[in-house]
Amino acid sequence: MSLIDQLKEQMKDAMRAKLKVRLGTIRMALAAVKQIEVDTRESLNDDQAIAVLTKMVKQRRDSLAQYEAAGRDDLAQKEAEEIQVLEDFLPQPLTEEEIVALVDASISEMSASSMADMGKVMGSLKPKVMGRADMAAIGAMIRAKLK
């Protein structure tokens, strides 16, 4: 079953169970996917849908940090709940050891030796870690290894 089909099924389940936050978050995710499909005039595959959900989680984490800094616990709680719902549909995150192993393998595979090769390394890693790790943290790890 594709990720979009899973979202639709979970939306029906959330309607039946009257889970308002879950239902609203899933509808928001489906709307974001549909908007991209309309804009590009093609159906999204699972990898592209994961990218959309990952972007939504990142936006909510940024909002969560801002709400917490402003002392708006009510809004921060709502963002945290939405993050939890969206993460249910993302693949399991990679452990630190798995990320280090992937970065090391990619650096040796690309024969990277300087910062000029960082783009090649990031390009080879992105499809492997999409939705499973923070690309900013991976970029920092690559920078540290290529200095």
N, C-alpha and C positions, 0 to 999 in steps of 0.2 A: 504494500500500500504506500502510495507516495505521501510526502509530508503534507501537501495541500489537502489530500483526502483525509489524512489523520486529523488535521485542523477542523475540517468540516464535520467529521464524526464527533470530535470532542465538543464542538460547538453545540451539536444536537444534545449530547449528554449533559452539558452545562445548562441548557434550556430546561431539560426535563428535571434536573436536580435544583433548579432555581438558584444557581451560583452566579450572582450578578457580576462580581469582579472577574471571574474566569470567563464568563460569556463575553463581557465587554472587551477584555484583552484579546481573546481569540478573534472576535469580530474586527478589532482594530488591525490585527495581523493579517487577516484575510483581505481587508480593504487595502492594506499597503501592497500586498502581493498583486491584487487585482489592478491597482493603479499602475504598477510597473508593467503588467501584462498589456494593459490598454495603451500605455505610452510606447512600448516597444513593438506592439502588435504580434507578440509571440507568447506561447505558454512558457512558464518558468519550470525548470527541472528542480530536483531536490537541492542541488548545490546552490542554485540561485535563490531558492526559497530560504535556505539556511543563512545565506548572506543577508537577506532582508531581516530575518529574525535576529541575527547577531547585531545588526545595526540598531534595531529597536532596543535591544538589551543595553547596548552601549549608551544610547540616548537616555534611557531611563536611569542608568547608573550615574550619569552626569547630573541629571535632574535631582536624583536622590541626594547627592553630595551637596548641591546648592540648597535644597530644602532643609537639610540637616544644619548647614551652616547658618541659615536664616532663622532657625528655630521653629520651622513649620513641620512639626511632627505628624500632623494629620496628612499632609501632602506626601511627606517622606514615606509614611506607611503605605499609602496607595501605590507609590512607585515601586516599593519593595515587593508588594503583592503581585504587581504586573510582571516584574522581573522573574519572580518565582514561576508564574504561569508560562512565560515565554521559554524559560530554561527547560521546562518539561519536554519541549519539542526539539531542543538542540541535542546534538550528540554529546556523550559523556566527555567532560573536559580532560585534557591530557595532564598527567602528573609532571612534576618538575623534572624527574629523571627522563621521562619520555621526550620532553621538549629538548633537553640538553642533548640526548642521543640523536634526535632528528636534526638539530642545528649542526652538530659535529659531522654527521653523515653528509649533510648538504654542503657544508664548507669543503670537505674533502672531495665530494663528487664534482663540485664546480671548480676545484683547484683554486679556491679563493685564498688570496694572500694579503690583500689590502682593502681599504675602504672603497676603492673603485669597484670592487667585485660584490659589494653589498647588495646591489639591485638584483644581480643574478641569483644570489643565495635566497633573498626574500621571495623572488619569483618562483623558485623551485619549492620553497616551503609553503607558500600560501595555499595551494590546493590540498596539501596534506593536513593542515591545521585549521582550515576554515571552520569557524564556529566552535572549535575545541580549545582555542588558546587565544590570548590577547596578543595581537600582532605588534603592539607597541613594546610589550615586554620582550618579545622575540627579537625585535629590532635592537633593543638595548643590549641583549645578550650577544647578538652578532657583532655589534660595534665593539663590545668588550673583547671579543675573541679575535677581531681583525685589526686591532690597533698595532 
